[in-house]
Amino acid sequence: MPATQQGASRPDVPDATALGAYDGPLVTTHRGADDLLSAGLGLAGLRATQPPSVADASAPTVDELRRRAIWTNWRGIADLGPGAHGESYGSLDPVPGREARALLKLPGARQPHRVLLQLPDRFDTTKPCVLVTASSGSRGVYGAIALAGGWGLPRGCAVIYTDKGAGTDWLAAPDRVAHQLDGRLGGEGAVAFELEQAPSGVAFKHAHSGDHPEAHWGEHVVQAARWGLAQIDALIADEAQFDASRVRMIAVGVSNGAGAVLQAAGLDAVDWDAVVAVSPNVWAGEGGRALLDYALEAALWMPCALQHPGFNHTPFARPGVGGMVRCASLHAAGMLAAADPAAQPDEALQHLHDSGWTDEALQSAAISQGLDLWRAVAAGYASAYLRAGPDAMPCGYRYDVLDAEGHARPASASERALWWSDASGIPPGSGVALLNPAEPVDALDPAWPGLVCLRDLASGADASSHALRAAMQATRARRPPADLPVYLLHGLADGLVPIDFSSRPYAAWVQAAPNRLQVEWIERAQHFDALVALPLLEGRYQALMPHAYAALDRAWAESKHDD
């Protein structure tokens, strides 16, 4: 059905501008072969190894982009293998309903964040249920559909999403053609991400917005919740009376999305019935470690440590021959004492153990090493913390599209048009590479100079170093209200956001004061459910999502509203 513009139609409902809206809402209807939960793909379509096709890749339609975005985000988060979602737990039966989307701006922000409401037809205005969520990682606005949408929509709950100031609205040279509210590239409407000057390569909002979005994740969630409730009232105004004070409202998220809902809980600005946080990237008010801190450590030390014989049978531990080269770099820099190459991996591993890395976390951290996530996180987050533009990133990093010979080239029309639907939020990926600083060059270990530069920046004494550390401190969480039920889940084998750096210190800090925190530490669970069914990992790990669904069941059953 064609998209139609629709706003609040009753004077007692706050309009979008009052809530900080930048543009929207855009309201669309999704029924029949184009539902809310899977865009009509169902389990078989989501399991397909190729994304849904488009008629013209350089100019995909709104429906084609939406379908691909939903496919991308289901597959990026959920275990869809045999016996998993849609079979042993959860449902992928079609959920008809409506969507409203908008761009909201926090006060003082340069860039908006995307928000989305999914309102199923079976939403019960007499017993209203609403889930509020934020995307995992740096994903686009559908980035939590497998968790919040997958649990809530089949139950008739409305789901409110935010991309929390990140997302897949990438910009590329040679111009500044940007993604519109409906996901299409170009047009005359308001855009989700814009820069005063076109980047020489590629820019993405999380790193280059100029807003340091991570420090405001909680505010993004709160603003999205308020906007979503107003939109529910507007959409059903002619159908039924909606009393927002009776809403059963749960905030839920995974990874960065979980960190966002915990930040929102600490603001105490919404009357949540419960908060469910799964594998959160959270830095407690006291204790723990910041993501940039341990990501830099992993990027520098892990290639060498993974050469230890204890990782001989660890999947993804040794994607190339660079591990021993890294050992040599560490030794040459005076960071490893052992001169014997055979002893260097043991010393590097001991360094990581001394810093708090467990063997269980290191086994799955090899996945992140193999996917080059540590370098990606270090460069991207440092840029975000310093509010750097794409051509002024710390230490000379930059993003670009490369040709077959490794030279920068302009992105094609089809690449740019499909970034919104296909990208995972933070490069490398979708044809965009993270390029190491051009100078100085180390032919044997090309990543080394940039990583050492970032390490020195994080520990230095100049103004940029102080600004970086202050920005990191701004991401620390606040305690939730004492009477708020918080359900905290984390895998003991998480190697991307290790439990000992995040959830455990957060739990200890919260539990030092009156609280209603419930924790669940999950054996044999790592960070990426989407990888559980890979042949190399099959049987090694269990999925987190069934535990998350069970926690939402408990939160629902224990919430204060009567059925």
C-alpha positions as CSV (number, residue, x, y, z in Angstrom):
1,M,0.0,0.0,0.0
2,P,1.4,3.5,-0.8
3,A,2.9,5.4,2.1
4,T,0.7,8.2,3.5
5,Q,1.7,11.1,5.7
6,Q,-0.1,11.2,9.0
7,G,0.4,13.1,12.2
8,A,-1.3,13.5,15.5
9,S,-5.0,14.2,14.9
10,R,-6.1,15.1,18.4
11,P,-5.3,18.3,20.3
12,D,-4.5,16.4,23.6
13,V,-1.7,14.3,21.9
14,P,1.7,16.0,21.8
15,D,2.6,16.5,18.2
16,A,5.9,15.3,16.7
17,T,7.6,18.7,16.8
18,A,6.9,19.0,20.5
19,L,8.8,15.8,21.0
20,G,11.8,17.0,19.0
21,A,10.8,15.5,15.7
22,Y,12.8,16.5,12.7
23,D,10.6,15.0,10.0
24,G,7.6,12.7,9.8
25,P,5.7,10.7,10.7
26,L,5.4,8.5,7.6
27,V,2.7,5.9,8.1
28,T,2.4,2.7,6.0
29,T,0.2,-0.3,6.1
30,H,1.6,-3.9,6.0
31,R,-0.8,-6.7,5.6
32,G,-1.1,-9.9,3.5
33,A,2.2,-10.7,1.8
34,D,4.0,-7.8,3.5
35,D,3.6,-8.1,7.2
36,L,5.4,-6.3,10.1
37,L,7.4,-9.2,11.4
38,S,9.2,-10.5,8.3
39,A,7.9,-8.4,5.4
40,G,6.2,-11.5,4.1
41,L,9.5,-13.5,3.9
42,G,8.6,-16.0,6.7
43,L,11.1,-18.4,8.1
44,A,12.1,-19.8,4.7
45,G,12.7,-16.4,3.2
46,L,14.7,-15.3,6.2
47,R,16.8,-18.4,5.9
48,A,17.7,-17.6,2.3
49,T,21.4,-17.0,1.9
50,Q,20.8,-14.1,-0.6
51,P,18.8,-11.0,0.2
52,P,15.5,-10.3,-1.5
53,S,15.9,-9.2,-5.0
54,V,15.3,-5.7,-6.3
55,A,14.2,-4.7,-9.8
56,D,16.7,-1.9,-10.2
57,A,19.6,-1.9,-7.7
58,S,20.4,1.7,-8.4
59,A,16.9,2.8,-7.5
60,P,15.2,0.3,-5.2
61,T,11.7,1.0,-4.1
62,V,10.6,1.7,-0.5
63,D,9.1,-1.7,-0.2
64,E,12.2,-3.4,-1.6
65,L,14.5,-1.5,0.8
66,R,12.3,-2.3,3.8
67,R,12.2,-6.0,2.9
68,R,16.0,-6.2,2.6
69,A,16.5,-4.3,5.8
70,I,14.3,-6.7,7.7
71,W,16.1,-9.7,6.1
72,T,19.5,-8.2,6.9
73,N,18.7,-7.5,10.6
74,W,17.0,-10.8,11.3
75,R,20.0,-12.7,9.8
76,G,22.5,-10.5,11.6
77,I,21.1,-11.1,15.0
78,A,19.1,-14.3,15.3
79,D,20.0,-18.0,15.0
80,L,17.7,-19.1,12.2
81,G,19.1,-22.6,11.8
82,P,17.0,-25.8,12.1
83,G,15.3,-26.2,15.5
84,A,15.9,-22.5,16.4
85,H,13.7,-19.5,16.0
86,G,10.2,-20.2,14.6
87,E,10.5,-23.9,15.4
88,S,11.6,-24.5,19.1
89,Y,10.7,-20.9,20.3
90,G,9.2,-17.8,18.9
91,S,6.9,-17.4,15.9
92,L,7.3,-16.0,12.4
93,D,3.6,-16.2,11.5
94,P,2.6,-13.0,9.7
95,V,1.7,-10.1,11.8
96,P,-0.4,-7.5,10.0
97,G,-0.4,-3.9,11.1
98,R,1.0,-0.4,10.5
99,E,4.3,1.3,10.8
100,A,5.1,5.0,11.5
101,R,8.6,6.3,11.1
102,A,10.2,9.7,11.8
103,L,13.4,11.5,12.4
104,L,13.8,12.9,15.9
105,K,16.5,15.3,17.2
106,L,17.7,15.6,20.8
107,P,18.1,19.2,22.0
108,G,21.4,20.5,20.7
109,A,22.1,17.5,18.4
110,R,23.4,18.1,14.9
111,Q,21.9,14.9,13.5
112,P,18.6,13.2,14.0
113,H,18.0,9.6,15.0
114,R,15.6,7.3,13.3
115,V,12.5,6.1,15.2
116,L,10.0,3.5,14.1
117,L,6.7,2.3,15.5
118,Q,5.2,-1.1,14.6
119,L,1.6,-1.3,15.6
120,P,0.0,-4.7,15.1
121,D,-3.7,-4.9,14.2
122,R,-4.4,-7.0,17.2
123,F,-3.0,-4.3,19.6
124,D,-5.4,-4.3,22.6
125,T,-6.2,-0.8,23.7
126,T,-7.8,-2.1,26.9
127,K,-4.6,-3.9,27.9
128,P,-1.9,-2.1,26.0
129,C,1.5,-3.6,25.7
130,V,4.5,-1.7,24.4
131,L,8.1,-2.7,23.9
132,V,10.8,0.1,23.5
133,T,14.1,-0.9,22.0
134,A,17.3,0.3,20.5
135,S,19.3,-1.3,17.7
136,S,22.2,-3.5,18.5
137,G,25.7,-2.5,17.4
138,S,25.5,0.5,15.0
139,R,22.6,-1.1,13.0
140,G,19.8,0.7,11.3
141,V,16.4,1.2,12.8
142,Y,15.2,-2.4,12.3
143,G,18.3,-3.6,14.2
144,A,16.3,-5.1,17.2
145,I,13.5,-6.7,15.2
146,A,14.6,-10.2,16.1
147,L,14.4,-9.5,19.8
148,A,11.8,-6.9,20.5
149,G,9.7,-7.4,17.3
150,G,10.1,-11.2,17.4
151,W,8.8,-11.4,21.0
152,G,6.3,-8.5,21.0
153,L,4.5,-8.4,17.7
154,P,3.1,-11.9,17.8
155,R,1.7,-11.1,21.2
156,G,-0.1,-7.9,20.0
157,C,2.4,-5.6,21.6
158,A,3.4,-2.4,19.8
159,V,7.2,-2.0,19.3
160,I,9.0,1.3,19.3
161,Y,12.5,1.3,17.8
162,T,15.4,3.8,17.7
163,D,18.8,3.5,15.9
164,K,20.1,5.7,18.7
165,G,22.0,8.1,16.5
166,A,23.9,5.4,14.5
167,G,22.4,3.4,11.7
168,T,23.2,2.8,8.0
169,D,22.6,6.3,6.5
170,W,26.1,6.4,5.0
171,L,27.4,9.2,2.9
172,A,30.0,8.9,0.1
173,A,32.0,11.1,-2.3
174,P,31.7,12.8,-4.7
175,D,28.6,14.5,-3.4
176,R,26.3,14.6,-0.4
177,V,23.3,12.7,-1.7
178,A,21.7,11.3,1.5
179,H,19.1,8.8,2.6
180,Q,15.6,10.0,3.1
181,L,13.1,9.1,5.8
182,D,11.8,6.2,3.7
183,G,15.3,4.8,3.1
184,R,15.7,5.9,-0.5
185,L,18.7,7.8,-1.7
186,G,18.2,11.4,-2.8
187,G,15.1,13.5,-2.9
188,E,14.0,16.8,-1.4
189,G,12.9,15.8,2.0
190,A,14.7,15.9,5.3
191,V,17.6,13.4,5.6
192,A,18.9,11.2,8.3
193,F,22.5,12.2,8.1
194,E,24.2,15.2,6.4
195,L,27.5,16.9,6.4
196,E,28.5,20.5,5.5
197,Q,31.1,19.1,3.0
198,A,31.1,15.9,1.1
199,P,33.6,13.4,2.5
200,S,36.5,12.3,0.4
201,G,35.6,8.7,1.1
202,V,32.7,7.3,3.1
203,A,31.1,8.7,6.3
204,F,28.8,7.0,8.7
205,K,26.7,8.6,11.4
206,H,27.9,6.7,14.5
207,A,31.5,7.9,13.9
208,H,31.0,11.2,12.1
209,S,27.8,12.8,13.3
210,G,29.6,15.2,15.6
211,D,27.2,14.3,18.4
212,H,28.9,11.5,20.3
213,P,25.7,9.5,20.2
214,E,26.8,6.9,22.8
215,A,26.7,9.4,25.5
216,H,23.0,10.0,24.7
217,W,21.8,6.5,24.0
218,G,19.4,6.7,27.0
219,E,17.9,10.0,25.8
220,H,17.4,8.5,22.4
221,V,15.4,5.6,23.9
222,V,13.3,8.0,26.1
223,Q,12.5,10.3,23.3
224,A,11.6,7.4,21.0
225,A,9.2,6.1,23.8
226,R,7.4,9.4,24.2
227,W,7.1,9.8,20.4
228,G,5.9,6.2,19.9
229,L,3.2,6.6,22.6
230,A,1.9,9.7,20.9
231,Q,1.8,8.0,17.5
232,I,-0.1,5.0,18.9
233,D,-2.7,7.5,20.2
234,A,-2.8,9.3,16.9
235,L,-3.2,6.1,14.9
236,I,-6.0,4.6,16.9
237,A,-7.8,7.9,17.7
238,D,-10.7,7.1,15.4
239,E,-10.9,3.4,16.5
240,A,-10.7,3.3,20.3
241,Q,-9.7,5.2,23.4
242,F,-6.1,4.8,24.3
243,D,-5.0,5.6,27.9
244,A,-1.2,5.8,27.9
245,S,-1.1,5.6,31.7
246,R,-2.3,2.0,31.5
247,V,0.4,0.8,29.1
248,R,2.5,-2.1,30.2
249,M,5.9,-0.9,28.9
250,I,9.1,-2.8,28.8
251,A,12.5,-1.6,27.5
252,V,14.6,-4.3,25.9
253,G,17.8,-4.5,23.9
254,V,20.8,-6.6,23.0
255,S,24.5,-5.6,22.9
256,N,24.7,-1.8,22.3
257,G,20.9,-1.7,22.4
258,A,21.0,-3.3,25.8
259,G,23.5,-0.6,26.9
260,A,21.0,2.0,25.6
261,V,18.1,0.7,27.6
262,L,20.2,0.5,30.8
263,Q,21.2,4.1,30.2
264,A,17.5,5.0,29.7
265,A,16.6,3.2,33.0
266,G,19.2,5.3,34.8
267,L,17.6,8.5,33.6
268,D,14.4,7.6,35.4
269,A,12.4,9.6,32.9
270,V,9.8,7.0,31.8
271,D,7.6,4.8,33.9
272,W,9.0,1.4,32.7
273,D,7.5,-1.7,34.0
274,A,10.7,-3.6,33.4
275,V,14.0,-3.5,31.6
276,V,15.6,-6.5,29.9
277,A,19.2,-6.2,28.9
278,V,21.0,-8.9,26.9
279,S,24.8,-8.9,26.6
280,P,24.9,-5.2,27.2
281,N,27.8,-3.0,26.2
282,V,27.6,-1.1,29.5
283,W,30.2,0.6,31.6
284,A,29.2,0.7,35.2
285,G,29.3,3.9,37.3
286,E,32.1,2.2,39.2
287,G,34.4,-0.6,38.0
288,G,34.4,-2.4,34.7
289,R,36.1,-1.3,31.5
290,A,35.1,0.9,28.6
291,L,34.7,-0.8,25.2
292,L,37.4,1.3,23.5
293,D,39.8,0.4,26.3
294,Y,39.6,-3.4,25.9
295,A,39.0,-3.2,22.1
296,L,42.3,-1.4,21.7
297,E,44.0,-4.0,23.9
298,A,42.5,-6.8,21.9
299,A,43.5,-5.3,18.6
300,L,47.1,-4.9,19.7
301,W,47.7,-8.1,21.7
302,M,45.2,-10.7,20.5
303,P,46.8,-11.6,17.1
304,C,49.9,-12.7,18.9
305,A,48.2,-14.4,21.9
306,L,46.0,-16.5,19.6
307,Q,49.2,-18.2,18.3
308,H,49.4,-20.0,21.6
309,P,48.9,-23.8,21.3
310,G,45.8,-23.5,23.4
311,F,44.1,-22.0,20.4
312,N,45.2,-24.6,17.8
313,H,41.6,-25.8,17.3
314,T,39.8,-22.4,17.9
315,P,37.7,-21.4,14.9
316,F,38.8,-18.1,13.3
317,A,41.8,-17.7,15.5
318,R,44.3,-17.6,12.7
319,P,42.8,-16.2,9.5
320,G,46.2,-15.2,8.2
321,V,49.9,-15.3,8.9
322,G,50.1,-12.0,10.8
323,G,50.0,-13.3,14.3
324,M,53.7,-14.0,14.6
325,V,54.4,-10.7,12.8
326,R,52.4,-9.0,15.6
327,C,54.4,-10.8,18.2
328,A,57.5,-9.3,16.6
329,S,56.0,-5.8,16.6
330,L,55.1,-6.1,20.3
331,H,58.7,-7.2,21.1
332,A,60.3,-4.5,19.0
333,A,58.2,-1.9,20.8
334,G,59.3,-3.2,24.2
335,M,55.8,-4.6,25.0
336,L,57.0,-8.2,25.0
337,A,60.2,-9.2,26.8
338,A,60.6,-12.6,25.2
339,A,63.1,-12.6,22.3
340,D,62.3,-16.2,21.4
341,P,59.3,-16.2,19.0
342,A,58.1,-19.5,20.5
343,A,57.7,-17.8,23.9
344,Q,56.1,-14.6,22.7
345,P,52.5,-15.9,22.3
346,D,52.6,-17.3,25.9
347,E,53.7,-13.9,27.2
348,A,51.0,-12.1,25.2
349,L,48.4,-14.5,26.5
350,Q,49.5,-13.9,30.0
351,H,49.2,-10.1,29.5
352,L,45.5,-10.6,28.4
353,H,44.9,-12.9,31.4
354,D,46.4,-10.3,33.7
355,S,44.0,-7.7,32.2
356,G,40.9,-9.8,33.0
357,W,40.4,-11.8,29.8
358,T,39.3,-15.4,30.6
359,D,40.1,-18.3,28.4
360,E,36.4,-18.8,27.7
361,A,36.1,-15.2,26.5
362,L,39.3,-15.5,24.4
363,Q,38.0,-18.5,22.6
364,S,35.1,-16.6,21.1
365,A,37.1,-13.3,20.9
366,A,38.9,-15.0,18.1
367,I,35.7,-14.6,16.1
368,S,36.0,-10.8,16.4
369,Q,39.7,-11.0,15.6
370,G,38.9,-13.0,12.4
371,L,36.2,-10.4,11.4
372,D,38.6,-7.4,12.1
373,L,36.1,-6.1,14.6
374,W,38.6,-4.9,17.2
375,R,40.3,-2.5,14.7
376,A,36.9,-1.4,13.5
377,V,35.6,-0.6,17.0
378,A,38.8,1.1,18.0
379,A,38.9,3.5,15.0
380,G,35.2,4.1,14.8
381,Y,34.5,4.7,18.4
382,A,37.6,6.9,18.9
383,S,36.3,9.1,16.0
384,A,32.9,9.3,17.6
385,Y,34.3,10.3,21.0
386,L,36.4,13.1,19.4
387,R,33.4,14.2,17.2
388,A,35.8,13.9,14.2
389,G,34.7,14.3,10.6
390,P,35.3,11.6,8.0
391,D,38.4,13.4,6.7
392,A,39.8,14.2,10.2
393,M,39.6,10.9,12.0
394,P,42.2,10.3,14.8
395,C,45.5,8.8,13.7
396,G,44.6,9.2,10.0
397,Y,42.1,6.4,9.6
398,R,39.5,6.8,6.9
399,Y,36.8,4.8,5.1
400,D,36.5,4.2,1.4
401,V,35.3,1.9,-1.4
402,L,38.2,0.0,-3.0
403,D,38.7,-1.5,-6.5
404,A,40.1,-5.0,-7.2
405,E,43.7,-3.6,-6.8
406,G,43.0,-2.0,-3.4
407,H,42.7,1.6,-4.7
408,A,40.0,4.0,-3.6
409,R,37.2,4.4,-6.1
410,P,33.8,6.1,-6.1
411,A,30.9,4.0,-4.8
412,S,28.5,2.9,-7.5
413,A,24.9,4.0,-7.5
414,S,23.7,0.6,-6.5
415,E,26.1,0.3,-3.7
416,R,25.1,3.6,-2.2
417,A,21.3,2.9,-2.7
418,L,21.5,-0.4,-0.8
419,W,23.7,0.7,2.1
420,W,20.6,1.7,4.1
421,S,19.1,-1.8,3.8
422,D,22.1,-4.0,3.6
423,A,24.8,-2.5,5.9
424,S,25.3,-3.6,9.5
425,G,26.2,-0.1,10.7
426,I,30.0,0.1,11.1
427,P,32.5,-0.6,8.4
428,P,34.3,-2.7,7.2
429,G,31.4,-4.2,5.3
430,S,29.0,-3.7,2.4
431,G,31.9,-2.8,0.1
432,V,33.4,-0.2,2.4
433,A,36.9,-0.7,3.9
434,L,38.6,0.8,6.9
435,L,41.9,2.1,5.7
436,N,44.9,2.3,8.0
437,P,46.8,5.5,8.2
438,A,48.9,6.2,5.2
439,E,52.0,7.2,7.2
440,P,54.1,5.7,8.6
441,V,53.8,2.4,6.7
442,D,54.8,-1.0,8.1
443,A,54.7,-3.4,5.2
444,L,54.8,-6.5,7.5
445,D,52.2,-5.3,10.0
446,P,50.2,-2.5,8.4
447,A,47.6,-2.2,11.2
448,W,50.3,-1.7,13.8
449,P,51.1,2.1,13.4
450,G,47.5,3.2,13.6
451,L,46.7,1.0,16.6
452,V,49.7,2.2,18.5
453,C,48.7,5.8,17.6
454,L,45.2,5.2,19.1
455,R,46.8,3.6,22.2
456,D,49.0,6.6,22.7
457,L,46.0,8.9,22.1
458,A,44.0,7.1,24.8
459,S,46.7,7.3,27.4
460,G,48.3,10.7,26.4
461,A,48.4,14.0,28.2
462,D,47.5,16.5,25.4
463,A,44.1,18.1,24.8
464,S,42.9,15.4,22.4
465,S,43.7,12.7,24.9
466,H,41.9,14.4,27.7
467,A,38.9,15.0,25.4
468,L,38.9,11.3,24.4
469,R,38.9,10.1,28.0
470,A,36.2,12.6,29.0
471,A,34.0,11.3,26.2
472,M,34.5,7.8,27.3
473,Q,33.5,8.8,30.9
474,A,30.4,10.3,29.5
475,T,29.2,6.8,28.5
476,R,29.1,5.5,32.1
477,A,25.7,4.2,33.2
478,R,23.6,5.6,36.0
479,R,21.9,3.3,38.5
480,P,18.3,2.4,37.8
481,P,15.5,3.3,40.3
482,A,15.5,1.0,43.2
483,D,11.9,-0.2,42.4
484,L,12.5,-0.9,38.7
485,P,12.8,-4.6,37.8
486,V,15.9,-5.1,35.6
487,Y,16.7,-8.4,34.0
488,L,20.3,-8.7,33.0
489,L,21.5,-11.7,30.9
490,H,25.0,-12.3,29.6
491,G,26.9,-15.2,28.1
492,L,29.9,-16.4,30.0
493,A,31.7,-17.0,26.7
494,D,31.1,-13.6,25.3
495,G,34.3,-12.5,23.6
496,L,33.2,-9.2,22.1
497,V,31.7,-7.6,25.3
498,P,33.2,-9.8,28.0
499,I,31.0,-10.3,31.0
500,D,33.8,-9.5,33.4
501,F,34.2,-6.0,31.8
502,S,30.6,-5.1,31.5
503,S,27.6,-7.0,33.1
504,R,29.4,-8.4,36.2
505,P,30.8,-5.0,37.4
506,Y,27.5,-3.4,36.5
507,A,25.5,-5.9,38.6
508,A,27.9,-5.5,41.5
509,W,27.6,-1.7,41.4
510,V,23.7,-1.8,41.1
511,Q,23.5,-4.4,43.9
512,A,25.5,-2.2,46.3
513,A,22.3,-0.1,46.6
514,P,18.6,-1.1,46.9
515,N,17.6,-2.8,43.7
516,R,15.4,-5.2,41.8
517,L,18.1,-6.6,39.6
518,Q,17.9,-10.2,38.4
519,V,20.9,-11.7,36.7
520,E,21.4,-14.8,34.5
521,W,24.9,-15.8,33.4
522,I,24.5,-18.2,30.6
523,E,26.9,-21.1,30.0
524,R,28.3,-21.7,26.5
525,A,26.9,-18.5,25.1
526,Q,28.9,-15.9,23.2
527,H,27.9,-12.6,21.6
528,F,26.6,-13.5,18.1
529,D,23.6,-15.8,17.9
530,A,23.7,-15.4,14.1
531,L,27.0,-17.5,14.1
532,V,25.8,-20.3,16.4
533,A,24.8,-22.6,13.5
534,L,27.9,-22.1,11.4
535,P,29.6,-25.4,10.7
536,L,32.8,-24.3,12.4
537,L,30.9,-23.4,15.6
538,E,28.1,-25.9,15.5
539,G,27.6,-27.5,18.9
540,R,30.2,-25.2,20.6
541,Y,27.8,-22.5,21.7
542,Q,24.1,-22.1,22.6
543,A,22.0,-19.2,21.4
544,L,21.1,-16.3,23.7
545,M,17.7,-15.4,22.2
546,P,15.7,-18.2,23.8
547,H,16.9,-17.0,27.2
548,A,16.0,-13.4,26.2
549,Y,12.5,-14.5,25.3
550,A,12.2,-16.3,28.6
551,A,13.3,-13.2,30.4
552,L,10.7,-11.1,28.6
553,D,8.1,-13.8,29.6
554,R,9.2,-13.3,33.3
555,A,9.1,-9.5,33.0
556,W,5.6,-9.7,31.5
557,A,4.4,-12.1,34.2
558,E,5.9,-10.1,37.0
559,S,5.0,-6.6,35.8
560,K,2.7,-4.5,37.9
561,H,-0.3,-4.3,35.6
562,D,-3.2,-6.7,36.0
563,D,-4.5,-8.7,33.1
